[in-house]
Structures are given as C-alpha cells and as structure tokens.
C-alpha cells in the first residue's frame, strides 16, 4: 500500500551509518505517478551519523525530484525524526543538523507540493537496499589488500 495520493510522485529516502558515527551511505528511489521507478541512487558518504545520512538522502532525493519536476511529491522515510523536523512538528535542536535541514527546505521549496510521511522500514525496502549495497561496496573497497 502506497502512502502517496493518486497522481503523486513518490520519493523513498534512506540513510544509514554502520556505527554512529561510522561509514555511511544514502539511498533514494523516485517513482512517478504511474508507479515507474524513474531514478534510484546510492552514494557513500564517508563517516557520518545516522541522522546526517538520513538528511543527505533526503536532500539528494529532493534534488532528483526537482530535476524531474516531480509535483506533487510524497516523501516517504523511515526516519521519524527527519519527517517530524521537516513538517515542523519537531524543532531541529542539534547544531550539526540545522544546515542540512535548511538545505532540505531550500530544495523542497523548488517543488510545488511536498508531503512527508513516516513509514516503517519494511515500506522503505528499496531505498534501504541501495544504502546497504553502497555501504557493502564501499567497505569492501576499503578493506581490499593492495596488489
């Protein structure tokens, strides 16, 4: 079941770090109103916290949505903190997250209508998969012995 409204684009974002902080990555999937995946991306972030990785995933996903002129857009994330901060329900207290929050708001403002929905991890499986595949590749590359 999709939390998106009929005719809405869906952006599923996830970020994660192995360790907190630790090696992190972002993943996002952009789906058009007909249910077709039009963009999917995973990216290694270096050493970050989980919350920084979540915000970086959101920003990257919103930038993709802006490039595709995805309007209206429903953003689905399993980070309740980020969703509630983006909707204004929670204040952004952590100084390290404030610039990321401002950047996410700036990019979202380029889109017409953006709605944020907190979903369970199981409902964000494709974005989570991109995060984990990216982290696995990054960690494998970093642990290979030189030849």
Residue pairs with C-beta under 8 A, 6 or more apart in sequence:
2 10
3 10
3 74
3 76
3 117
3 119
3 123
4 10
4 74
4 76
5 72
5 74
5 115
6 33
7 33
7 72
8 33
8 72
8 73
8 74
8 115
9 30
9 31
9 32
9 33
9 65
9 68
9 70
9 71
9 72
9 73
9 74
10 30
10 31
10 73
10 74
10 76
11 28
11 29
11 30
11 31
11 61
11 62
11 64
11 65
11 70
11 73
11 74
11 75
11 76
12 28
12 29
12 31
12 61
12 76
12 77
12 119
12 124
12 126
12 127
13 26
13 27
13 28
13 54
13 57
13 58
13 60
13 61
13 75
13 76
13 77
13 124
13 127
14 26
14 27
14 28
14 54
14 57
14 77
14 78
14 79
14 124
14 127
14 128
14 130
14 131
15 24
15 25
15 26
15 27
15 45
15 48
15 50
15 52
15 53
15 54
15 55
15 56
15 57
15 58
15 79
15 131
16 24
16 25
16 50
16 53
16 54
16 128
16 131
16 132
16 135
17 23
17 24
17 45
17 47
17 48
17 49
17 50
17 52
17 53
18 24
18 135
18 139
20 49
20 50
21 47
21 48
21 49
21 52
22 47
22 48
23 44
23 45
23 46
23 47
23 135
23 138
23 139
23 142
24 44
24 45
24 46
24 47
24 48
24 49
24 50
24 52
24 53
24 56
24 135
25 42
25 43
25 44
25 45
25 53
25 130
25 131
25 132
25 134
25 135
25 138
26 41
26 42
26 43
26 45
26 53
26 56
26 57
26 60
26 131
26 134
27 40
27 41
27 42
27 43
27 57
27 126
27 127
27 128
27 129
27 130
27 131
27 134
28 39
28 40
28 41
28 57
28 58
28 60
28 61
28 64
28 127
28 130
29 37
29 39
29 40
29 126
29 127
29 130
30 37
30 38
30 39
30 40
30 61
30 64
30 65
30 68
30 70
31 37
31 38
32 38
32 68
32 70
37 126
38 68
39 64
39 68
40 126
40 130
41 60
41 64
41 130
42 130
42 131
42 133
42 134
43 60
43 134
44 134
44 135
44 137
44 138
45 52
45 53
45 56
48 56
49 96
50 79
51 79
51 81
51 82
51 94
51 97
52 96
52 97
52 100
53 131
54 77
54 79
54 81
54 82
55 82
55 97
55 100
55 101
55 103
55 104
56 100
57 77
57 127
57 131
58 75
58 77
58 82
58 86
58 104
59 100
59 103
59 104
59 107
61 75
62 75
62 104
62 107
62 108
62 110
62 111
62 114
63 107
64 70
65 73
65 111
66 107
66 110
66 111
70 111
71 111
71 112
71 113
72 112
72 113
72 114
72 115
73 111
73 113
73 114
73 115
74 114
74 115
74 116
74 117
75 83
75 86
75 114
75 115
75 116
75 117
76 117
76 119
76 123
76 124
77 83
77 116
77 117
77 118
77 119
77 124
78 118
78 119
78 120
78 121
78 123
78 124
78 128
79 118
80 118
81 90
83 116
83 117
83 118
84 90
84 118
85 91
85 92
85 97
85 101
86 101
86 104
86 105
86 108
86 116
87 116
92 98
92 101
108 114
121 128
